[in-house]
């Protein structure tokens, strides 16, 4: 006969270091696999360095939070991501955070890959935004050009003696366009 093993109740956490204000300290996730469905309550823990109770250099979470705080501060000051990373790494080593970790080449390579990927994503986002802005600008310019062309044509018809209302009806001008036309005629 098999005996039932009592396991401790698992606890789930999300370490949060984002910029939005946390409204909830818990989030609920539904996990589904085959015939099993479980709702999981996850505690969200704010790990910003200034919010940690234990900031000892032996606390790995404090070390990570310190590193990330220095990195973000440097980026906000205008340093490149690589310079911000190097500065944060050096400060961690000076203050004793993440000993035996930040001084390894693996750490540098891992974060440099992440930073390169992050920079690439930002550049792609900028290029995409620039292309969208250009397309929108062209469309707006084209629309404005078409509208200006309609108004110019309307002016020519009126100058040739056509009635304003007949021109507006024929060209299907909006009330706003008719108002612009009246201002131009005054």
C-alpha positions as CSV (number, residue, x, y, z in Angstrom):
1,X,0.0,0.0,0.0
2,X,1.3,3.4,-1.0
3,X,1.3,6.2,1.5
4,X,0.5,9.8,0.7
5,X,3.4,12.2,1.0
6,X,2.5,15.6,2.5
7,X,4.2,18.3,0.5
8,X,4.4,21.9,1.6
9,X,2.0,24.3,-0.1
10,X,3.8,25.9,-3.0
11,X,4.1,29.6,-3.1
12,X,4.5,31.6,-6.4
13,X,6.1,35.0,-6.8
14,X,6.7,37.5,-9.5
15,X,9.7,39.8,-9.0
16,X,8.7,43.2,-10.3
17,X,11.0,46.0,-11.2
18,X,8.9,47.8,-13.8
19,X,8.0,51.5,-14.0
20,X,4.2,51.3,-13.6
21,X,2.7,51.6,-10.1
22,X,1.6,48.3,-8.6
23,X,-2.1,48.4,-7.7
24,X,-2.3,44.7,-6.7
25,X,0.1,42.6,-4.8
26,X,-1.4,39.5,-6.2
27,X,-2.2,38.2,-9.7
28,X,-4.2,35.1,-10.6
29,X,-3.2,32.8,-13.4
30,X,-5.1,29.9,-14.8
31,X,-2.8,27.0,-15.7
32,X,-4.1,24.3,-18.0
33,X,-2.6,21.1,-19.1
34,X,-4.5,18.1,-20.5
35,X,-7.4,17.5,-18.2
36,X,-6.0,19.6,-15.3
37,X,-6.9,23.2,-14.7
38,X,-5.4,25.1,-11.8
39,X,-5.9,28.7,-10.7
40,X,-2.7,30.0,-9.2
41,X,-2.5,33.0,-6.9
42,X,0.9,34.7,-7.5
43,X,2.3,37.3,-5.1
44,X,3.9,40.3,-6.9
45,X,7.0,41.5,-5.0
46,X,8.4,45.0,-5.8
47,X,12.2,44.4,-6.0
48,X,13.2,48.0,-6.6
49,X,16.4,48.5,-4.6
50,X,15.0,51.4,-2.5
51,X,12.0,49.2,-1.5
52,X,14.0,46.2,-0.3
53,X,14.3,45.5,3.4
54,X,17.5,43.5,3.1
55,X,20.1,45.3,1.1
56,X,23.1,43.4,2.4
57,X,25.7,42.6,-0.2
58,X,25.2,38.9,0.4
59,X,21.6,39.1,-0.7
60,X,21.5,38.1,-4.4
61,X,18.2,39.9,-5.0
62,X,19.6,43.1,-3.5
63,X,22.6,42.8,-5.7
64,X,20.5,42.4,-8.8
65,X,18.2,45.3,-7.7
66,X,21.3,47.5,-7.1
67,X,22.7,46.6,-10.5
68,X,19.5,47.3,-12.2
69,X,18.9,50.6,-10.4
70,X,22.4,51.9,-11.3
71,X,21.9,50.7,-14.9
72,X,18.5,52.5,-15.3
73,X,19.8,55.7,-13.6
74,X,22.7,55.8,-16.1
75,X,20.4,55.2,-19.1
76,X,18.2,58.1,-17.8
77,X,21.3,60.3,-17.6
78,X,21.9,59.6,-21.3
79,X,24.6,57.0,-21.2
80,X,24.6,54.3,-23.9
81,X,23.3,50.9,-22.8
82,X,26.8,49.5,-22.9
83,X,28.3,52.3,-20.8
84,X,25.4,52.1,-18.4
85,X,26.0,48.4,-18.0
86,X,29.8,48.8,-17.5
87,X,29.2,51.5,-14.9
88,X,26.6,49.4,-13.0
89,X,28.9,46.3,-13.1
90,X,31.8,48.3,-11.8
91,X,29.7,49.8,-8.9
92,X,28.5,46.3,-8.0
93,X,32.1,45.2,-7.8
94,X,33.2,48.2,-5.7
95,X,30.3,47.8,-3.2
96,X,30.5,44.0,-3.1
97,X,27.3,43.1,-4.7
98,X,27.0,39.9,-6.8
99,X,30.5,38.8,-5.8
100,X,31.7,35.9,-8.0
101,X,29.1,36.7,-10.6
102,X,29.6,40.2,-12.1
103,X,33.3,39.7,-12.4
104,X,32.9,36.7,-14.7
105,X,33.1,36.9,-18.4
106,X,29.9,34.9,-18.7
107,X,28.0,37.7,-17.0
108,X,29.4,40.3,-19.3
109,X,28.6,38.2,-22.4
110,X,25.1,37.3,-21.2
111,X,24.2,41.0,-20.5
112,X,25.9,42.3,-23.7
113,X,23.7,39.9,-25.7
114,X,20.6,41.1,-23.9
115,X,21.6,44.7,-24.4
116,X,22.4,44.2,-28.0
117,X,19.0,42.5,-28.5
118,X,17.2,45.3,-26.6
119,X,19.0,48.0,-28.7
120,X,18.1,46.1,-31.9
121,X,14.4,46.0,-30.9
122,X,14.4,49.7,-30.0
123,X,16.0,50.6,-33.4
124,X,13.5,48.4,-35.2
125,X,10.7,50.1,-33.3
126,X,12.1,53.5,-34.2
127,X,12.4,52.6,-37.8
128,X,8.9,51.2,-37.9
129,X,7.5,54.3,-36.2
130,X,9.4,56.5,-38.6
131,X,8.0,54.5,-41.6
132,X,4.5,54.7,-40.2
133,X,4.9,58.5,-39.6
134,X,6.2,59.0,-43.1
135,X,3.3,57.1,-44.6
136,X,0.8,59.0,-42.5
137,X,2.4,62.3,-43.4
138,X,2.2,61.4,-47.1
139,X,-1.4,60.4,-46.8
140,X,-2.2,63.6,-44.9
141,X,-0.3,65.7,-47.5
142,X,-2.0,63.9,-50.3
143,X,-5.4,64.5,-48.7
144,X,-4.6,68.1,-48.1
145,X,-3.4,68.4,-51.7
146,X,-6.6,66.9,-53.0
147,X,-8.7,69.2,-50.8
148,X,-6.7,72.2,-51.9
149,X,-7.1,71.1,-55.5
150,X,-10.9,70.8,-55.0
151,X,-11.0,74.2,-53.5
152,X,-8.9,75.7,-56.2
153,X,-11.2,74.1,-58.9
154,X,-14.2,75.4,-57.0
155,X,-12.7,78.9,-57.0
156,X,-12.2,78.7,-60.8
157,X,-15.7,77.6,-61.4
158,X,-17.1,80.5,-59.3
159,X,-14.8,83.0,-61.1
160,X,-16.3,81.7,-64.4
161,X,-19.8,82.6,-63.1
162,X,-21.0,79.4,-61.6
163,X,-23.1,79.7,-58.4
164,X,-21.4,78.7,-55.2
165,X,-24.1,76.2,-54.2
166,X,-24.0,74.5,-57.7
167,X,-20.2,74.1,-57.4
168,X,-20.4,72.8,-53.9
169,X,-23.1,70.3,-54.9
170,X,-21.2,69.2,-58.0
171,X,-17.9,68.7,-56.2
172,X,-19.6,67.3,-53.1
173,X,-17.9,69.8,-50.8
174,X,-18.3,69.6,-47.0
175,X,-19.7,72.4,-44.9
176,X,-16.1,73.1,-43.7
177,X,-14.9,73.3,-47.3
178,X,-17.8,75.6,-48.3
179,X,-16.8,77.8,-45.3
180,X,-13.2,77.9,-46.5
181,X,-14.4,78.8,-50.0
182,X,-16.6,81.7,-48.6
183,X,-13.6,83.0,-46.7
184,X,-11.4,82.9,-49.8
185,X,-14.1,84.8,-51.8
186,X,-14.6,87.5,-49.2
